[in-house]
Amino acid sequence: MASVDPGTEVQRTVEAAGAGLAVPPDDPEAFTGAVGALVDDPVRRRAMGAAGRSFVEGWASPEAVALAYEQLFDRLIAERSRYPVGIRRPRSSSGRR
């Protein structure tokens, strides 16, 4: 259960992962309704719990974070190796390197 402002990344993440329900923080009726819906539906509740665990293990576990950093460093090293020291890489159309 997440009590978050609508349209936030937290809401999108929770809903996309199927890991819970997101309700506005200033809407106690929505919150109690969402809690009640989960109390009344143990199958859905367990499915959301499993989805949440899967999401965290896949995206936020130490192993997943380490892998993401390793992939980032590999991309940066590969990009850097394309441009020897002293040679400036071209600017993108946005003006950023």
BELRA-V194259 format. One line per field, one symbol per residue. ss: DSSP state (A for helix, B for strand, O for the rest). A space follows every 50 residues. Layout:
ss: ???
This chain:
ss: OBBOOOOOAAAAAAAAAOOOOBBOOOOAAAAAAAAAAAAOOAAAAAAAAA AAAAAAAAAOOAAAAAAAAAAAAAAAAAAAAOOOOOOOOOOOOOOOO
